[in-house]
């Protein structure tokens, strides 16, 4: 069993996940670069460096998740950090369509249930499936932690304020999937608190990534900072928090 902390970052072959993996390697971690497409994962791992290793992982495929957990168990015997970053924002947004115009097609009264199911399958059920598969490995660590990459657009408290800037786009697809992810984060934190395993949610902000068609305003380096900060916190740090850079609390 290796001495370096071992981290798994899902959806790490590009965007924020790639940057999180890169920075964790820079902080002395061995990082498993989770990627649905193993070739893209291998390319990303080579770019990051020798302490990054590609891992085929499709969070919507139970066989893929099970195989990934089995590989980690055989090769390392434990997992110290799980960063649940893999997410999608939609499957039906048209090229060139603005976030605001897409949101109009996903109101509760007209949303496609298939669209909602597809996004929630990755952003909610996929997160829970990976959590369940990796939990035995996290329990083998002396100081395990889980970081769920959420979004401020999922905050019910914020969206209940008529003056909230993103309130108009809150709907059942991506925003509510992050609300559900926040609920999972609290449930996980409650479950694992007696064992000392920390579970926290972070928001990367409006980052320029493929997730939003590169419409974001912040670079991926900024989007990764809070996830990395929380992943590196010590055993005396809090659990069940929702923050954005730098340690700014977001209301649930």
C-alpha positions in Angstrom: 0.0 0.0 0.0 1.4 3.4 -1.0 2.2 6.2 1.4 0.9 9.1 -0.8 -2.8 10.0 -0.3 -4.9 8.5 -3.0 -7.7 10.6 -4.6 -10.3 9.7 -7.2 -11.8 12.6 -9.2 -14.7 11.7 -11.4 -15.1 13.4 -14.8 -11.5 14.4 -14.6 -10.4 14.2 -18.3 -11.4 17.8 -18.9 -12.6 21.1 -17.3 -12.8 21.5 -13.6 -12.2 17.9 -12.9 -8.9 17.9 -14.8 -7.8 21.0 -12.9 -8.7 19.4 -9.6 -6.7 16.3 -10.4 -3.8 18.4 -11.6 -3.7 20.4 -8.4 -4.1 17.4 -6.1 -1.1 15.8 -7.8 0.8 19.1 -7.1 -0.1 18.7 -3.5 1.4 15.2 -3.3 -1.5 13.0 -4.0 -1.7 10.1 -6.3 -4.8 10.8 -8.4 -7.1 8.5 -10.3 -8.4 10.4 -13.3 -12.0 9.1 -13.7 -13.2 9.3 -17.3 -16.0 7.6 -19.3 -13.7 7.4 -22.3 -10.5 5.7 -21.2 -8.4 7.1 -24.1 -9.3 10.6 -23.0 -8.5 9.7 -19.4 -5.1 8.4 -20.4 -4.3 11.5 -22.4 -5.3 13.7 -19.4 -3.2 11.5 -17.0 -0.1 11.8 -19.2 -0.5 15.5 -19.3 -0.9 15.8 -15.6 2.1 13.7 -14.8 3.4 10.3 -13.4 1.3 10.4 -10.3 -2.0 10.6 -12.3 -3.5 7.4 -13.6 -6.5 7.0 -15.9 -9.5 5.0 -14.6 -12.4 4.1 -16.8 -15.5 5.2 -14.9 -19.0 6.0 -16.2 -21.1 7.1 -13.2 -24.3 6.0 -15.0 -23.0 2.4 -15.6 -23.1 0.1 -12.6 -20.7 -2.4 -14.2 -18.2 0.4 -14.8 -18.5 1.6 -11.2 -18.0 -1.8 -9.8 -15.0 -2.5 -12.0 -13.4 0.8 -10.9 -13.9 0.0 -7.2 -12.5 -3.5 -7.7 -9.4 -2.1 -9.5 -8.8 0.4 -6.7 -9.2 -2.4 -4.1 -6.6 -4.6 -5.9 -4.1 -1.9 -6.7 -4.3 0.3 -3.6 -6.5 -1.2 -0.9 -8.0 2.1 0.1 -9.2 5.5 -1.1 -8.5 8.7 0.9 -10.3 11.4 -1.2 -13.3 11.1 -3.4 -14.1 14.2 -5.5 -17.5 13.7 -7.2 -17.2 16.1 -10.1 -18.8 14.3 -13.0 -21.9 16.1 -14.1 -24.0 17.2 -17.2 -26.2 20.2 -17.5 -28.5 19.0 -20.3 -29.0 16.7 -23.2 -31.3 18.8 -25.4 -29.9 22.4 -25.4 -29.5 23.5 -29.0 -26.3 24.9 -30.4 -26.1 28.6 -29.7 -29.1 28.5 -27.4 -28.6 30.7 -24.3 -28.9 29.3 -20.8 -31.9 31.6 -20.3 -33.7 30.3 -23.5 -33.0 26.7 -22.6 -34.4 27.3 -19.1 -37.7 28.4 -20.7 -38.0 24.9 -22.2 -37.5 23.2 -18.8 -40.1 24.9 -16.6 -42.0 22.5 -14.3 -45.0 22.8 -16.7 -43.2 21.9 -19.9 -40.0 20.0 -19.0 -39.2 16.8 -20.7 -39.2 14.0 -18.1 -36.6 12.2 -20.2 -34.3 15.2 -20.1 -34.8 15.5 -16.3 -34.1 11.8 -15.9 -30.9 11.9 -18.0 -29.4 14.8 -16.1 -30.4 13.4 -12.7 -29.0 10.0 -13.6 -25.5 11.5 -13.8 -25.8 14.3 -11.2 -27.7 12.5 -8.5 -28.0 8.8 -8.9 -24.5 8.5 -10.4 -23.1 10.3 -7.3 -24.9 8.0 -5.0 -23.9 4.9 -6.9 -20.2 5.9 -6.8 -20.5 6.8 -3.1 -21.9 3.3 -2.3 -19.2 1.5 -4.4 -16.3 3.5 -2.9 -17.4 3.6 0.7 -15.7 0.4 1.7 -12.4 1.8 0.3 -12.9 5.1 2.0 -13.4 3.3 5.3 -9.9 1.8 4.9 -8.4 5.3 5.0 -7.2 6.9 8.2 -8.6 10.3 7.2 -11.1 10.0 4.3 -13.1 12.8 2.9 -15.7 13.3 0.1 -16.1 16.5 -1.9 -19.3 16.8 -3.9 -19.0 19.5 -6.7 -22.4 21.2 -6.5 -23.5 24.6 -7.7 -24.9 27.8 -6.1 -27.9 27.6 -8.5 -29.1 24.7 -6.4 -29.5 26.7 -3.3 -33.2 26.8 -2.3 -32.6 29.6 0.1 -31.0 31.8 -2.6 -33.7 31.0 -5.1 -36.4 31.9 -2.7 -35.1 35.5 -2.8 -36.8 37.4 -5.6 -33.6 39.4 -6.1 -31.4 36.4 -6.6 -29.5 36.8 -9.9 -30.0 33.2 -11.2 -33.5 32.7 -9.9 -35.1 32.9 -13.3 -33.3 29.8 -14.5 -34.1 27.6 -11.5 -35.9 24.5 -12.7 -36.2 20.8 -12.5 -33.2 19.8 -14.6 -29.7 21.0 -13.8 -30.5 23.4 -10.9 -32.7 21.0 -9.0 -30.3 18.2 -9.6 -27.8 20.2 -7.6 -30.4 20.8 -4.9 -30.8 17.0 -4.7 -27.0 16.6 -4.6 -26.9 19.0 -1.7 -29.5 16.9 0.1 -27.3 13.8 -0.6 -24.3 15.6 0.8 -26.1 16.3 4.1 -27.4 12.7 4.3 -23.8 11.3 3.7 -22.3 13.7 6.2 -24.8 12.5 8.8 -24.2 8.9 8.0 -20.4 9.1 8.2 -19.9 11.7 11.0 -19.6 8.9 13.6 -16.7 7.5 11.6 -14.9 10.7 11.1 -15.3 10.8 7.3 -15.9 14.3 6.1 -18.4 15.0 3.4 -18.8 18.5 2.0 -20.3 20.3 -1.1 -18.6 23.1 -3.0 -19.6 25.4 -5.7 -17.0 26.2 -8.5 -18.8 29.4 -9.5 -19.7 30.2 -13.1 -16.7 28.6 -14.7 -16.0 28.4 -18.4 -16.4 24.7 -19.2 -18.0 22.3 -21.6 -20.8 21.9 -19.1 -22.2 25.4 -19.9 -21.0 25.6 -23.5 -18.0 27.7 -22.3 -20.4 30.5 -21.4 -18.9 30.9 -18.0 -16.9 33.9 -16.8 -14.3 32.2 -14.6 -11.3 30.1 -15.6 -11.2 26.4 -14.6 -8.3 27.3 -12.2 -10.7 29.5 -10.2 -13.4 26.8 -10.4 -11.2 24.1 -8.9 -9.8 26.1 -6.0 -12.5 25.5 -3.4 -12.8 21.7 -4.2 -9.0 21.4 -3.7 -9.0 23.5 -0.6 -11.7 21.4 1.0 -10.1 18.1 -0.2 -6.9 19.1 1.7 -8.5 20.1 5.0 -7.4 18.2 8.1 -9.2 15.8 10.3 -10.4 18.7 12.6 -12.3 20.4 9.8 -16.1 20.6 9.6 -18.4 18.2 7.7 -21.7 18.9 6.0 -20.8 22.3 4.6 -21.6 24.0 1.3 -19.0 26.6 0.3 -17.5 28.6 -2.5 -14.0 30.1 -2.7 -12.7 31.0 -0.2 -14.6 29.3 2.5 -17.7 31.4 1.8 -20.8 29.5 3.1 -23.7 29.1 0.7 -27.1 28.6 2.2 -28.8 25.3 1.5 
